[in-house]
Amino acid sequence: MSSPAHTIRRSAERFAERTALVVMRGPDGDGRHREVASINYGDLYADVLRLCSGLHVAGVRPGDRLAVLLDNSIEMVATEWACLLAGYVWVALNTRSSPEELAAILRDSSPAVVVVDEAHCELLEGAPLPAACIRLETGSGRSYSRFLAAGDCSEPRREPTGEDPVRIRYTSGTAGRPKGAVLARRGYEASVEAVAGVIAPLAADDVLVQAAPMTHAAGAMLLPHAQVGARAVLLDHFEAGSFIDLVAAVKGTAVFLVPTMLVRVLEALEDPARLASLRTIVYGGAAMPVDRLRRGLDLLGPVFVEIYGLTESTWPVTALRREDHVVAGGEPALERRLTSCGRPTSVGELRIVDGRGNDPGPGEAGEIVVRGRNTMLGYWDAEMECAATGSSAGGKGLDADGWMHTGDVAWRDADGFVTIVDRLHDMIVSGGFNVYPREVEEALSSHGAVLEAAVVGRPSEEWGETVHAYVVLRPGAETTAAELIAHCAKHVAGYKKPRSVELADELPRNASGKILRRELRDRLRNTSP
């Protein structure tokens, strides 16, 4: 497998005049996106080299951190690729994070350089910024264009090795304070290899529509498309209706959507022909309600690919490929396959272990542990640099044998398909029985009035915990708590059904779009007698 640096150089040589990136902004008042910038592969590579050179002139050395607070943009791609070429460590900050969250990450990662656009400068007020702060637009501080002009197109003096860190990716903080997972270049190589394999075939006329923020796993789609000289259309904002219009206009062939985004697209899709150009819809990052997935298959056919991974590894650890989504004849085993996240990819090992570290049999649940090229080096520690980690119950970390404990509970069937039950720390224990929220949420989501649901444990003196559900209804829909509980009783065991249901306007989410069950549990603890 060639290195990311080799992929970037080769694409610039082979496809120099071909458009690499198109940046769209909006939607405007008319509901449409507008093109604000584009760049070909040759010019993009020249910008990357100038950035590497400019950073070196400014005193930035391999291993130093480069933090970026940007929307999907040419500059975001250039900074990431510069790190892959020269060994700087890319720290992508989420523009939806709060100033307090951003300040904490900057204190932890201690970057040598921060790149920010004017639209997000206010988020960094009061944060511990380095002397080198590069702004995209003119104004106070150095501008990005002047910084590029100070560099040249010479190749970096040293290319990172497979074990060199090239990225710190911060956890979403759903279970506590975000931690920085340090990823090596070998992880990028593994990711490009695995993603290219599961979304193949790829062709030069493909068009990747990059709607999800590239701060996390969504960016894994870009390098595989660059290998064949395909074009990527980058969006800074997602709205389902205008996204459908844009895909139709540019004849997009591939997209990555988190399940929340995909559900909204399917809800807004009135004419499936509008998305007829799509050959690949990759989804991941959270559970996808099976009834919504079936609707997507009915509307668009077998174009879906699910990938499972986590912040502490490059994606995908497992993949449910297009052909795995085919449920011909309604055979129960194939229907159940849609609830899985597929089978392990070739870039690492995967085990499911019980509380004693043993491998349970098919159909028996345990924790997912992974090992291989795609796993992190460790968690970043501002004083110890890459700190050693140890796993704990319900937590993540590397054990003495290099196995990374994911905190995800799952089981594997006889054909090797892995089905995630839930998170260890989200499990509810009611009257001595284990209840996994995802199963109850699937039952709730199958009710026609329910848009989305989140299930948490409510403190109970009698049972320890009871099942409590927060439910968001579809626009204009009506139902009652009693009706939803009765509906669940048809699909799950009696001890799993909600004892109480609360209708909500929305569910709390973090900057990555994941539901914050921790916040919902805190809310219940503060209101329960």
C-alpha positions as CSV (number, residue, x, y, z in Angstrom):
1,M,0.0,0.0,0.0
2,S,1.4,3.4,-1.0
3,S,1.8,6.1,1.6
4,P,-0.7,9.1,1.7
5,A,2.2,11.3,0.6
6,H,2.8,9.1,-2.4
7,T,-1.0,9.2,-3.2
8,I,-1.0,13.0,-3.1
9,R,2.1,13.4,-5.2
10,R,0.9,10.9,-7.8
11,S,-2.5,12.5,-8.1
12,A,-0.9,15.8,-8.8
13,E,1.4,14.3,-11.5
14,R,-1.3,12.3,-13.2
15,F,-4.3,14.7,-12.9
16,A,-2.7,18.1,-12.7
17,E,-5.3,19.9,-14.8
18,R,-8.3,18.0,-13.4
19,T,-10.5,19.7,-10.9
20,A,-9.8,18.3,-7.4
21,L,-12.0,20.4,-5.1
22,V,-15.1,22.6,-5.6
23,V,-16.3,24.6,-2.5
24,M,-20.0,25.4,-2.2
25,R,-21.5,27.8,0.3
26,G,-25.1,28.3,1.3
27,P,-27.9,27.5,0.9
28,D,-28.9,31.1,0.1
29,G,-32.4,32.5,0.4
30,D,-33.4,30.6,-2.8
31,G,-32.4,27.4,-1.1
32,R,-29.4,26.8,-3.4
33,H,-25.7,26.5,-2.9
34,R,-23.2,28.7,-4.8
35,E,-19.7,27.9,-5.9
36,V,-17.1,30.1,-4.2
37,A,-13.8,28.4,-5.1
38,S,-12.3,25.5,-7.0
39,I,-8.8,24.2,-7.5
40,N,-7.1,21.5,-9.7
41,Y,-4.8,18.8,-8.5
42,G,-1.7,20.5,-9.6
43,D,-2.4,23.8,-7.9
44,L,-3.6,22.0,-4.8
45,Y,-0.3,20.1,-4.5
46,A,1.6,23.4,-5.0
47,D,-0.3,25.0,-2.2
48,V,0.4,22.0,0.1
49,L,4.1,22.3,-0.6
50,R,4.1,26.0,0.0
51,L,2.3,25.5,3.2
52,C,4.9,22.8,4.3
53,S,7.7,25.2,3.4
54,G,6.1,28.2,5.1
55,L,5.5,26.3,8.3
56,H,9.2,25.1,8.3
57,V,10.4,28.7,7.8
58,A,8.1,29.7,10.8
59,G,9.9,27.2,13.0
60,V,7.3,24.4,12.9
61,R,8.9,21.0,13.0
62,P,7.7,17.4,12.6
63,G,5.7,16.4,15.6
64,D,4.5,19.9,16.3
65,R,0.7,20.4,16.3
66,L,-1.2,22.3,13.6
67,A,-4.8,23.2,14.8
68,V,-7.4,24.2,12.3
69,L,-10.9,25.8,12.9
70,L,-12.4,25.8,9.5
71,D,-15.4,24.6,7.6
72,N,-15.0,22.1,4.8
73,S,-12.7,24.1,2.4
74,I,-9.6,23.9,0.2
75,E,-7.5,25.2,3.2
76,M,-8.7,22.4,5.4
77,V,-7.6,19.8,2.9
78,A,-4.3,21.6,2.3
79,T,-3.5,21.7,6.0
80,E,-4.2,18.0,6.5
81,W,-2.2,17.0,3.4
82,A,0.7,19.2,4.6
83,C,0.8,17.2,7.8
84,L,0.8,13.9,5.9
85,L,3.7,15.1,3.8
86,A,5.9,16.8,6.4
87,G,5.0,15.1,9.7
88,Y,3.2,17.9,11.4
89,V,0.3,16.7,13.6
90,W,-3.2,17.8,12.4
91,V,-5.7,18.8,15.1
92,A,-9.1,19.5,13.4
93,L,-11.4,21.6,15.7
94,N,-15.1,21.3,15.3
95,T,-16.8,24.6,14.4
96,R,-19.9,23.5,16.3
97,S,-17.9,23.2,19.6
98,S,-18.3,25.8,22.3
99,P,-15.5,28.2,23.2
100,E,-14.9,26.3,26.5
101,E,-14.5,23.0,24.6
102,L,-12.2,24.6,22.1
103,A,-10.1,26.2,24.8
104,A,-9.7,22.9,26.6
105,I,-8.5,21.1,23.4
106,L,-6.0,23.9,22.7
107,R,-4.7,23.8,26.2
108,D,-4.3,20.0,25.9
109,S,-2.8,19.8,22.4
110,S,-0.6,23.0,22.7
111,P,-0.4,23.7,18.9
112,A,2.5,25.6,17.4
113,V,0.1,27.1,14.8
114,V,-3.7,27.7,14.6
115,V,-5.4,28.3,11.3
116,V,-8.9,29.9,11.5
117,D,-11.3,31.7,9.3
118,E,-12.9,35.0,10.2
119,A,-16.3,33.5,10.7
120,H,-15.1,31.5,13.7
121,C,-12.5,33.8,15.3
122,E,-14.9,34.7,18.1
123,L,-15.0,31.1,19.2
124,L,-11.3,31.3,20.1
125,E,-11.5,34.5,22.2
126,G,-9.9,33.8,25.5
127,A,-8.4,30.5,24.3
128,P,-4.6,29.9,24.8
129,L,-3.4,30.7,21.2
130,P,0.1,30.3,20.0
131,A,2.0,33.3,18.6
132,A,1.5,31.9,15.0
133,C,-2.3,32.4,14.3
134,I,-3.1,32.3,10.6
135,R,-6.3,33.8,9.4
136,L,-7.8,32.9,6.0
137,E,-9.0,36.5,5.3
138,T,-7.0,39.7,5.7
139,G,-7.2,41.5,9.0
140,S,-5.3,41.2,12.3
141,G,-2.6,38.6,12.3
142,R,-1.1,36.7,9.4
143,S,-3.2,35.9,6.4
144,Y,-3.2,32.5,4.8
145,S,-2.4,33.8,1.3
146,R,0.7,35.7,2.6
147,F,1.8,32.6,4.5
148,L,1.6,30.6,1.3
149,A,3.5,33.2,-0.6
150,A,6.4,33.0,1.9
151,G,6.9,29.3,1.1
152,D,8.2,27.6,-2.0
153,C,7.4,24.3,-3.8
154,S,10.3,22.3,-2.5
155,E,9.6,18.8,-1.2
156,P,9.6,18.4,2.6
157,R,12.9,17.5,4.0
158,R,11.6,14.4,5.8
159,E,8.5,12.3,5.2
160,P,6.9,10.8,8.2
161,T,7.4,7.1,8.9
162,G,4.5,4.7,9.5
163,E,4.7,5.1,13.3
164,D,5.0,8.9,13.3
165,P,1.9,10.7,14.6
166,V,0.1,12.8,12.0
167,R,-3.2,13.5,13.7
168,I,-4.8,14.0,17.1
169,R,-8.5,13.3,17.0
170,Y,-10.5,14.3,20.0
171,T,-13.3,12.1,21.3
172,S,-16.8,13.4,21.3
173,G,-17.1,13.6,25.0
174,T,-20.4,11.6,25.3
175,A,-19.1,9.9,28.4
176,G,-16.9,12.7,29.9
177,R,-14.0,15.0,29.0
178,P,-12.8,14.7,25.4
179,K,-9.5,13.0,25.0
180,G,-7.0,13.3,22.1
181,A,-6.4,10.0,20.3
182,V,-3.0,10.1,18.5
183,L,-3.1,8.5,15.1
184,A,-0.1,7.4,13.1
185,R,0.5,7.6,9.4
186,R,0.1,3.8,9.2
187,G,-3.5,4.4,10.2
188,Y,-4.1,6.7,7.3
189,E,-2.6,4.1,4.9
190,A,-4.9,1.4,6.5
191,S,-8.0,3.7,6.2
192,V,-7.4,4.6,2.5
193,E,-6.9,0.9,1.7
194,A,-10.0,-0.2,3.5
195,V,-12.3,2.6,2.4
196,A,-11.2,2.2,-1.2
197,G,-12.0,-1.5,-0.9
198,V,-15.5,-1.2,0.5
199,I,-16.7,1.6,-1.9
200,A,-15.0,0.2,-5.0
201,P,-15.2,0.6,-7.9
202,L,-14.0,4.2,-8.2
203,A,-13.5,6.1,-11.5
204,A,-12.2,9.5,-12.6
205,D,-15.7,10.8,-13.4
206,D,-16.9,10.1,-9.8
207,V,-18.1,13.1,-7.8
208,L,-17.8,13.0,-4.0
209,V,-20.2,15.3,-2.2
210,Q,-18.6,16.1,1.1
211,A,-21.5,17.2,3.3
212,A,-20.4,16.0,6.7
213,P,-17.6,17.9,8.5
214,M,-14.2,16.6,7.7
215,T,-13.1,17.0,11.3
216,H,-13.8,13.4,12.0
217,A,-14.2,10.2,9.9
218,A,-16.1,11.8,7.0
219,G,-12.7,13.0,5.5
220,A,-11.7,9.4,5.0
221,M,-13.5,9.4,1.6
222,L,-11.3,12.1,0.1
223,L,-8.0,10.3,-0.5
224,P,-9.5,7.2,-2.1
225,H,-11.2,9.5,-4.6
226,A,-8.0,11.4,-5.1
227,Q,-6.3,8.2,-6.2
228,V,-8.3,8.1,-9.3
229,G,-8.5,11.9,-9.9
230,A,-12.2,12.2,-9.0
231,R,-13.7,15.5,-8.0
232,A,-14.9,16.4,-4.5
233,V,-17.6,19.0,-3.8
234,L,-17.2,20.4,-0.3
235,L,-20.2,21.9,1.6
236,D,-20.0,24.0,4.7
237,H,-23.6,23.5,5.7
238,F,-26.1,20.7,5.5
239,E,-29.8,21.1,4.9
240,A,-31.6,18.1,3.5
241,G,-33.6,19.7,0.7
242,S,-30.8,21.8,-0.7
243,F,-28.4,18.8,-0.4
244,I,-30.7,16.8,-2.6
245,D,-30.8,19.6,-5.1
246,L,-27.1,19.9,-5.2
247,V,-26.5,16.1,-5.6
248,A,-28.9,16.2,-8.5
249,A,-27.2,19.3,-10.0
250,V,-23.6,18.0,-9.8
251,K,-24.5,14.4,-10.5
252,G,-22.9,13.2,-7.2
253,T,-21.9,9.6,-7.2
254,A,-20.8,9.2,-3.5
255,V,-21.6,10.8,-0.2
256,F,-20.9,10.2,3.5
257,L,-23.8,10.9,5.9
258,V,-24.2,10.3,9.6
259,P,-27.5,8.6,10.3
260,T,-29.2,11.8,11.5
261,M,-28.4,13.4,8.1
262,L,-29.4,10.3,6.2
263,V,-32.8,10.1,8.0
264,R,-33.5,13.8,7.1
265,V,-32.6,13.2,3.5
266,L,-34.9,10.2,3.2
267,E,-37.7,12.2,4.9
268,A,-37.3,15.1,2.5
269,L,-36.9,12.9,-0.7
270,E,-40.1,13.2,-2.7
271,D,-38.7,12.0,-6.0
272,P,-36.0,9.2,-5.8
273,A,-34.9,10.1,-9.3
274,R,-33.3,13.2,-7.8
275,L,-30.6,11.0,-6.3
276,A,-30.3,8.5,-9.1
277,S,-26.7,9.4,-9.8
278,L,-25.6,8.1,-6.4
279,R,-23.8,4.8,-6.5
280,T,-22.5,4.9,-2.9
281,I,-24.1,6.3,0.3
282,V,-21.7,5.6,3.2
283,Y,-23.2,6.0,6.6
284,G,-21.8,5.5,10.1
285,G,-21.0,7.2,13.4
286,A,-24.2,6.1,15.2
287,A,-27.0,3.6,14.9
288,M,-29.2,3.8,11.8
289,P,-32.9,2.9,12.5
290,V,-33.6,-0.3,10.5
291,D,-37.0,0.9,9.3
292,R,-35.4,4.0,7.8
293,L,-32.7,2.0,6.2
294,R,-35.3,-0.3,4.6
295,R,-37.1,2.8,3.2
296,G,-33.8,4.0,1.8
297,L,-33.3,0.6,0.1
298,D,-36.8,0.7,-1.3
299,L,-36.3,4.2,-2.7
300,L,-32.7,4.1,-3.9
301,G,-31.7,0.4,-4.2
302,P,-28.5,-1.3,-2.9
303,V,-26.3,1.8,-2.8
304,F,-25.6,1.8,1.0
305,V,-22.4,1.0,2.8
306,E,-22.2,1.1,6.5
307,I,-18.8,1.6,8.2
308,Y,-18.0,1.2,11.9
309,G,-15.1,2.8,13.6
310,L,-14.3,5.1,16.5
311,T,-12.2,8.1,17.2
312,E,-9.4,5.9,18.5
313,S,-9.0,4.2,15.1
314,T,-9.1,5.1,11.5
315,W,-12.2,3.9,9.7
316,P,-13.5,1.4,8.8
317,V,-13.0,-1.4,11.4
318,T,-16.0,-3.2,9.9
319,A,-18.1,-2.7,6.8
320,L,-21.6,-3.7,5.7
321,R,-21.1,-3.6,2.0
322,R,-23.7,-2.9,-0.7
323,E,-24.3,-6.6,-1.4
324,D,-24.8,-7.2,2.3
325,H,-27.8,-4.8,2.2
326,V,-29.7,-6.9,-0.2
327,V,-32.6,-8.6,1.7
328,A,-34.2,-10.5,-1.1
329,G,-37.3,-12.5,-0.2
330,G,-37.5,-11.2,3.4
331,E,-35.4,-14.1,4.7
332,P,-35.1,-13.5,8.5
333,A,-31.3,-14.0,8.6
334,L,-30.9,-11.4,5.9
335,E,-33.3,-9.0,7.5
336,R,-31.3,-9.3,10.8
337,R,-28.1,-8.5,8.8
338,L,-29.3,-4.9,8.4
339,T,-29.0,-4.4,12.1
340,S,-25.3,-5.4,11.9
341,C,-22.3,-3.2,11.1
342,G,-20.9,-5.8,8.8
343,R,-17.7,-7.9,8.9
344,P,-14.2,-6.8,9.9
345,T,-12.0,-5.2,7.2
346,S,-8.6,-6.5,6.3
347,V,-6.6,-3.7,8.2
348,G,-6.9,-5.1,11.7
349,E,-8.0,-7.8,14.0
350,L,-11.3,-7.8,15.9
351,R,-12.4,-9.9,18.8
352,I,-15.5,-9.9,21.0
353,V,-14.6,-10.7,24.6
354,D,-16.6,-11.3,27.8
355,G,-15.8,-9.9,31.2
356,R,-13.1,-12.6,31.7
357,G,-11.3,-11.9,28.5
358,N,-12.7,-15.0,26.8
359,D,-14.3,-15.2,23.3
360,P,-18.0,-16.0,23.6
361,G,-19.7,-18.1,21.0
362,P,-21.9,-16.9,18.1
363,G,-24.8,-14.9,19.3
364,E,-23.3,-14.2,22.7
365,A,-22.5,-10.6,23.6
366,G,-19.2,-9.1,24.7
367,E,-17.0,-6.1,24.2
368,I,-15.4,-5.3,20.9
369,V,-11.6,-5.1,21.0
370,V,-9.5,-4.3,18.0
371,R,-5.7,-4.4,17.2
372,G,-3.7,-3.5,14.1
373,R,-2.5,-0.8,11.8
374,N,-5.7,1.2,12.2
375,T,-5.5,1.7,16.0
376,M,-4.2,4.7,17.8
377,L,-0.8,5.1,19.4
378,G,-2.4,6.2,22.6
379,Y,-4.1,9.3,24.2
380,W,-2.3,12.6,24.0
381,D,-1.1,14.1,27.2
382,A,0.2,17.6,27.2
383,E,3.0,16.8,29.6
384,M,3.8,13.2,28.7
385,E,3.1,13.6,25.0
386,C,1.7,10.3,23.8
387,A,0.6,8.8,27.1
388,A,0.3,5.1,27.8
389,T,-3.3,3.9,28.2
390,G,-5.1,1.2,30.1
391,S,-8.6,-0.1,29.6
392,S,-11.2,0.0,32.2
393,A,-14.8,-1.3,32.5
394,G,-16.9,0.7,30.2
395,G,-13.9,2.7,28.9
396,K,-11.5,2.7,26.0
397,G,-7.8,2.2,26.0
398,L,-4.9,-0.1,24.9
399,D,-4.1,-3.1,27.0
400,A,-0.7,-4.7,27.4
401,D,-1.2,-6.8,24.3
402,G,-2.1,-3.9,22.1
403,W,-5.8,-4.6,22.0
404,M,-7.9,-1.5,22.1
405,H,-11.0,-1.8,24.2
406,T,-13.9,0.1,22.4
407,G,-16.6,0.1,25.1
408,D,-19.0,-1.2,22.5
409,V,-21.0,-4.3,23.3
410,A,-21.7,-6.6,20.3
411,W,-22.3,-10.1,19.2
412,R,-21.2,-12.0,16.1
413,D,-23.2,-14.5,14.0
414,A,-22.0,-17.7,12.4
415,D,-21.2,-15.8,9.2
416,G,-19.0,-13.2,11.0
417,F,-21.4,-10.3,10.9
418,V,-21.0,-8.0,13.9
419,T,-24.1,-6.5,15.5
420,I,-23.5,-3.7,18.1
421,V,-25.9,-3.9,21.0
422,D,-24.9,-0.7,22.7
423,R,-22.3,1.2,24.7
424,L,-21.2,-0.4,28.0
425,H,-21.7,2.8,29.9
426,D,-25.2,3.2,28.4
427,M,-26.5,-0.2,29.5
428,I,-29.5,-0.1,31.9
429,V,-29.8,-2.6,34.7
430,S,-33.4,-3.0,35.7
431,G,-34.4,-5.6,38.3
432,G,-31.2,-7.5,37.6
433,F,-31.8,-7.6,33.8
434,N,-29.6,-5.9,31.3
435,V,-31.4,-3.5,28.9
436,Y,-29.6,-2.1,25.9
437,P,-31.1,1.3,24.9
438,R,-30.5,0.8,21.1
439,E,-33.0,-2.2,21.0
440,V,-35.7,-0.1,22.7
441,E,-35.0,2.9,20.5
442,E,-35.4,0.7,17.4
443,A,-38.8,-0.4,18.7
444,L,-39.8,3.2,19.3
445,S,-38.6,4.4,15.9
446,S,-40.7,1.8,14.2
447,H,-43.8,3.7,15.4
448,G,-45.1,5.9,12.5
449,A,-45.3,9.1,14.6
450,V,-41.7,8.9,16.0
451,L,-38.9,10.8,14.3
452,E,-36.1,9.8,16.8
453,A,-35.8,8.5,20.3
454,A,-33.2,8.2,23.1
455,V,-33.5,5.8,26.0
456,V,-31.8,6.1,29.4
457,G,-32.0,4.6,32.9
458,R,-34.2,6.3,35.4
459,P,-33.1,5.8,39.1
460,S,-35.5,3.6,41.0
461,E,-35.4,2.4,44.6
462,E,-37.4,-0.8,43.7
463,W,-35.7,-1.8,40.4
464,G,-32.4,0.1,40.6
465,E,-33.3,1.6,37.2
466,T,-36.3,1.7,35.0
467,V,-36.4,2.5,31.3
468,H,-37.2,6.1,30.4
469,A,-37.6,7.3,26.8
470,Y,-37.3,10.8,25.3
471,V,-39.1,10.9,22.0
472,V,-39.2,13.5,19.2
473,L,-42.3,13.2,17.0
474,R,-42.5,13.8,13.2
475,P,-43.8,17.2,12.3
476,G,-47.6,17.2,12.6
477,A,-47.7,13.7,14.2
478,E,-49.6,13.0,17.4
479,T,-49.4,10.1,19.9
480,T,-49.3,9.5,23.7
481,A,-46.9,8.0,26.1
482,A,-49.3,5.1,26.7
483,E,-49.5,4.3,23.0
484,L,-45.8,4.3,22.6
485,I,-45.3,2.0,25.6
486,A,-47.9,-0.4,24.2
487,H,-46.2,-0.3,20.8
488,C,-42.9,-1.2,22.4
489,A,-44.5,-4.1,24.3
490,K,-45.2,-5.8,20.9
491,H,-41.5,-5.7,19.9
492,V,-39.4,-6.1,23.1
493,A,-39.6,-8.1,26.4
494,G,-41.7,-6.6,29.2
495,Y,-38.7,-5.7,31.3
496,K,-37.3,-3.7,28.4
497,K,-40.3,-1.6,27.5
498,P,-40.2,2.0,28.8
499,R,-42.0,2.7,32.1
500,S,-42.1,6.4,31.2
501,V,-42.0,8.5,28.1
502,E,-41.3,12.2,27.7
503,L,-42.0,14.0,24.4
504,A,-39.3,16.5,23.5
505,D,-38.8,19.1,20.8
506,E,-35.2,17.9,20.2
507,L,-32.5,15.7,21.7
508,P,-29.2,17.1,23.1
509,R,-26.3,16.5,20.8
510,N,-22.6,17.1,20.9
511,A,-20.6,18.9,18.1
512,S,-20.4,15.7,16.2
513,G,-24.1,15.2,16.2
514,K,-24.2,12.3,18.6
515,I,-27.0,12.2,21.2
516,L,-25.8,13.1,24.7
517,R,-27.3,10.4,26.8
518,R,-25.2,11.5,29.7
519,E,-27.0,14.9,29.7
520,L,-30.3,13.1,29.6
521,R,-29.3,10.9,32.5
522,D,-28.2,14.0,34.5
523,R,-31.6,15.6,33.7
524,L,-33.4,12.6,35.1
525,R,-31.2,12.4,38.3
526,N,-32.0,16.0,39.0
527,T,-35.8,15.5,38.6
528,S,-36.2,12.0,40.1
529,P,-37.3,11.8,43.7
